[in-house]
């Protein structure tokens, strides 16, 4: 009996010893893993410089907001920082009428270039859900299709878009996402668009007016409109095709623009560039915390400019008027897009 007790006691001690060794081994594995990750991100990005950088463009605004150009950030480093935050980026697009033809290119190119490696939830608003193509969406990424009323005029779509975005943020996104970008559907990604673009309130500098003096910006110049910006005022001209930021800030933006659009409608006036005019008025009074260069909303993949080192995102269809005509100071610009359903 004593021999059996001795053997049983030794067996229990041995099992405890093995379990302790196993636990120690698992702890060492975890420490090695985190050490390797630490060394990986320590070694594979270049040392930042306080003296060397791009000299052909401005990389900061007069209110100290960064302007993001190729060569002003290290994607390896910034990705490693944001990966730890486990973020979700909501992304909204509207495809009404024949604009559904752009959905496939938009989604397929986004899956190749847009916030790769991060959680993305696309929200597609369309009057033709049955026309939405089957596009393979990657892991931790999703697509929600919402049916909306058909509208014939681009101006009516512009007005309705701000209200839809406002309500989406209010009713759904608070527990679903950390940031939101609102993009046009007649676009395509050609290069990296990542977490370097995230900020509290983000505007994109217009690709046709980034090197134009503000007296030639196509702001709304009629005092009767809520989008009115007097001559001699203005910072940059921002594209209405892309804007974003935190849920709180974009909600305030969309709510304000929706209210201002409604006041204009009640006064029988329509701002020259609809919601883009109101967006520019909002950004004048509420400065963006980050600006994206025209790389993030370029004119066309076949066009070039000395300052544009990479084309990340472009229009797929341009307005039928000449932008040279548009910026002539003696002409009133007219937004002349093709009919949505034509």
C-alpha positions in Angstrom: 0.0 0.0 0.0 2.8 2.4 0.9 4.5 1.6 -2.4 1.3 2.4 -4.4 0.9 5.7 -2.5 4.5 6.6 -3.3 4.0 5.9 -7.0 0.7 7.8 -7.1 2.3 10.8 -5.4 5.2 10.8 -7.8 2.8 10.6 -10.7 0.9 13.6 -9.5 4.1 15.6 -9.0 5.3 14.6 -12.4 2.1 15.7 -14.0 2.2 19.1 -12.2 5.9 19.5 -13.3 5.0 18.8 -17.0 2.0 21.2 -16.8 4.2 23.9 -15.4 6.9 23.3 -18.1 4.2 23.5 -20.8 2.8 26.8 -19.4 6.3 28.2 -19.3 6.9 27.1 -22.9 3.7 28.8 -24.0 4.7 32.1 -22.3 8.1 32.0 -23.9 6.4 31.4 -27.3 4.2 34.4 -26.8 7.1 36.6 -25.7 9.1 35.5 -28.8 6.2 36.3 -31.0 5.7 39.8 -29.7 9.5 40.3 -29.8 9.6 39.3 -33.5 6.7 41.6 -34.3 8.4 44.4 -32.4 11.7 43.9 -34.2 9.9 43.6 -37.6 8.3 47.0 -37.3 11.4 48.5 -35.8 13.6 47.4 -38.6 11.6 47.8 -41.8 10.8 51.5 -41.9 13.2 54.3 -42.6 14.2 56.8 -40.0 12.0 59.9 -40.1 13.7 63.2 -40.9 13.0 66.7 -39.6 15.0 68.1 -42.5 14.4 66.1 -45.6 11.0 65.8 -47.3 9.1 66.9 -50.4 9.8 70.4 -51.4 7.5 70.7 -54.5 4.3 70.6 -52.5 3.0 71.9 -49.2 2.5 69.2 -46.6 0.8 71.2 -43.9 -1.9 73.9 -43.9 -1.8 77.3 -42.2 -3.9 75.8 -39.4 -1.4 72.9 -38.9 -3.4 70.2 -40.6 -1.3 67.7 -42.5 -1.8 67.4 -46.3 -1.1 63.8 -47.4 1.0 63.3 -50.5 3.1 60.4 -51.6 6.4 60.7 -49.8 5.0 62.3 -46.6 4.2 59.0 -44.8 5.5 55.5 -44.3 2.7 53.0 -44.9 4.5 50.2 -43.0 4.9 52.2 -39.9 1.4 53.8 -40.0 -0.3 50.5 -40.7 1.4 48.9 -37.6 0.1 51.8 -35.4 -3.5 51.5 -36.6 -3.6 47.7 -36.7 -3.5 47.8 -32.9 -6.8 49.7 -32.8 -8.9 47.0 -34.6 -10.8 49.6 -36.7 -13.8 49.4 -39.0 -14.2 51.9 -41.8 -17.7 52.4 -43.2 -17.7 53.5 -46.8 -20.8 54.8 -48.6 -21.6 55.1 -52.3 -24.7 55.9 -54.3 -25.5 54.2 -57.6 -28.8 55.3 -59.1 -30.0 54.7 -62.6 -27.3 53.9 -65.1 -24.6 54.7 -62.5 -25.0 51.0 -61.4 -22.6 50.3 -64.3 -19.7 51.7 -62.2 -20.3 49.4 -59.2 -18.2 46.5 -60.4 -15.1 48.5 -61.1 -15.5 50.5 -57.9 -15.8 47.4 -55.6 -13.2 45.2 -57.4 -10.6 48.0 -57.4 -11.4 48.9 -53.7 -10.8 45.3 -52.7 -7.3 45.6 -54.3 -6.3 49.0 -52.9 -8.6 50.4 -50.3 -7.8 49.9 -46.6 -6.3 46.5 -47.4 -5.9 44.4 -44.3 -8.5 46.4 -42.4 -12.2 45.9 -41.7 -14.3 47.7 -44.3 -18.1 47.8 -44.5 -19.5 49.1 -47.8 -23.0 50.6 -47.9 -24.3 50.8 -51.4 -27.5 52.9 -51.9 -29.2 52.1 -55.2 -32.6 52.1 -56.9 -31.7 48.9 -58.7 -30.5 46.3 -56.2 -31.0 43.6 -58.8 -28.4 45.2 -61.0 -25.6 45.1 -58.4 -23.0 42.6 -59.7 -21.6 39.7 -57.7 -18.2 40.9 -56.5 -16.0 38.8 -54.2 -15.5 40.7 -51.0 -12.5 39.8 -48.8 -12.3 38.5 -45.3 -13.5 41.0 -42.6 -15.1 43.1 -45.3 -18.8 43.3 -46.1 -21.3 44.9 -48.5 -24.8 46.0 -47.6 -27.1 47.1 -50.4 -29.9 49.5 -49.6 -32.8 50.2 -51.9 -33.6 53.9 -52.4 -36.1 55.9 -54.5 -35.3 56.5 -58.1 -34.4 60.1 -59.0 -33.8 61.7 -62.4 -31.8 64.8 -61.5 -28.3 64.7 -60.1 -29.2 67.7 -58.0 -31.9 65.7 -56.2 -29.5 62.9 -55.6 -27.1 65.3 -54.1 -29.7 66.7 -51.7 -30.9 63.2 -50.7 -27.4 61.9 -50.1 -26.6 64.1 -47.2 -29.8 63.1 -45.4 -29.2 59.4 -46.0 -25.7 59.7 -44.6 -26.9 61.6 -41.6 -29.5 58.9 -40.8 -27.1 56.0 -41.4 -24.7 57.4 -38.9 -27.5 58.1 -36.4 -29.3 54.8 -36.6 -26.6 52.2 -37.4 -23.0 53.1 -37.4 -22.4 54.2 -33.8 -21.7 50.5 -32.8 -20.6 49.4 -36.2 -17.7 51.6 -37.3 -15.0 53.9 -36.2 -14.6 56.1 -39.3 -16.6 56.8 -42.4 -15.7 57.8 -46.0 -18.4 59.0 -48.4 -17.3 58.4 -52.0 -18.7 58.8 -55.5 -19.5 55.6 -57.4 -18.2 56.7 -60.9 -14.7 56.2 -59.7 -11.9 53.6 -59.6 -8.9 52.9 -57.3 -5.5 52.5 -58.9 -3.2 52.8 -55.9 -2.9 52.4 -52.2 -5.5 54.2 -50.1 -5.0 53.4 -46.4 -5.0 54.5 -42.8 -2.8 57.5 -43.6 -6.1 59.1 -44.8 -7.9 58.7 -41.4 -8.6 61.8 -39.3 -11.3 63.6 -37.3 -12.5 65.5 -40.4 -11.0 64.8 -43.8 -11.4 66.7 -47.1 -9.8 66.0 -50.5 -8.3 68.9 -52.5 -10.0 69.2 -55.9 -7.8 67.8 -58.7 -8.7 70.7 -61.1 -8.3 73.5 -58.7 -5.3 72.5 -56.5 -3.0 75.0 -58.2 -5.6 77.7 -58.8 -5.8 81.1 -56.9 -8.9 81.3 -54.7 -10.4 84.2 -56.7 -11.0 81.6 -59.5 -12.5 78.9 -57.2 -16.0 78.0 -58.2 -17.6 78.7 -54.9 -21.2 79.7 -54.7 -21.1 83.5 -55.1 -24.8 84.5 -54.6 -25.5 85.8 -51.1 -29.0 84.3 -51.2 -27.6 80.8 -50.9 -26.5 79.3 -47.6 -23.3 78.1 -49.5 -22.3 81.7 -50.3 -18.6 82.4 -49.9 -17.6 86.0 -50.6 -14.8 86.9 -53.0 -11.4 87.1 -51.2 -12.3 84.3 -48.8 -11.5 80.5 -48.9 -8.7 78.2 -48.2 -8.8 75.3 -50.7 -11.4 74.0 -53.1 -12.6 70.6 -51.9 -14.0 67.8 -54.0 -17.5 66.6 -53.2 -16.6 63.2 -54.5 -14.8 62.1 -51.4 -14.8 63.2 -47.8 -14.8 61.5 -44.4 -13.7 61.4 -40.8 -15.0 60.3 -37.4 -18.7 59.4 -37.1 -19.4 62.4 -34.9 -17.7 64.9 -37.2 -19.2 63.5 -40.4 -22.6 63.4 -38.8 -22.3 67.1 -38.0 -21.2 67.8 -41.5 -24.0 65.9 -43.2 -26.6 67.3 -40.9 -25.4 70.9 -41.4 -25.3 70.5 -45.2 -28.7 68.9 -45.3 -30.2 71.8 -43.3 -28.5 74.4 -45.6 -29.7 72.5 -48.7 -33.2 72.6 -47.4 -33.1 76.3 -46.6 -31.9 76.9 -50.2 -34.7 74.8 -51.6 -37.3 76.7 -49.6 -35.8 79.9 -51.0 -35.9 78.5 -54.6 -32.2 78.6 -55.0 -29.8 75.8 -55.9 -26.1 76.2 -55.1 -23.9 76.1 -58.3 -22.3 72.7 -57.4 -25.1 71.5 -55.1 -23.7 69.6 -52.1 -20.1 70.3 -53.1 -20.8 74.0 -52.7 -22.2 73.4 -49.2 -19.3 71.1 -48.4 -16.9 73.9 -49.3 -18.8 76.4 -47.1 -18.7 73.9 -44.2 -15.0 73.3 -44.5 -14.3 77.0 -44.6 -16.1 77.4 -41.2 -15.0 74.0 -39.8 -11.4 73.4 -40.9 -10.6 69.8 -41.8 -8.1 68.1 -39.4 -6.5 66.4 -42.4 -6.4 67.1 -46.1 -5.8 64.5 -48.8 -3.9 65.6 -51.9 -5.4 65.3 -55.4 -3.8 61.8 -55.6 -6.9 60.7 -53.7 -9.3 62.1 -56.3 -7.5 62.6 -59.6 -8.9 63.8 -62.9 -8.3 60.7 -65.0 -5.8 57.8 -65.1 -4.4 59.1 -68.4 -3.6 62.6 -67.2 -0.5 63.6 -65.3 0.9 66.5 -63.3 4.4 67.0 -61.9 3.2 67.0 -58.3 1.3 63.7 -58.7 3.7 60.9 -58.0 0.9 58.3 -57.7 -2.7 58.1 -58.8 -4.8 56.4 -56.1 -8.4 57.2 -57.1 -9.9 58.7 -60.2 -13.1 59.7 -61.8 -14.4 57.2 -64.4 -16.7 59.7 -66.1 -16.1 63.4 -66.4 -18.7 66.2 -66.8 -19.3 67.2 -70.4 -18.2 70.8 -70.0 -14.6 72.0 -70.2 -12.9 72.6 -66.8 -10.9 75.3 -68.6 -14.2 77.1 -69.1 -15.3 76.3 -65.6 -12.5 78.3 -63.9 -12.7 81.3 -66.2 -13.6 84.1 -63.8 -16.0 85.8 -66.2 -18.2 82.7 -66.5 -20.7 81.2 -64.1 -20.0 77.5 -63.9 -22.9 75.1 -64.6 -22.8 71.5 -63.5 -23.8 69.7 -66.6 -23.8 66.0 -66.0 -25.5 63.4 -68.1 -29.0 62.5 -67.0 -29.0 59.8 -64.3 -31.5 57.6 -66.2 -30.8 58.9 -69.7 
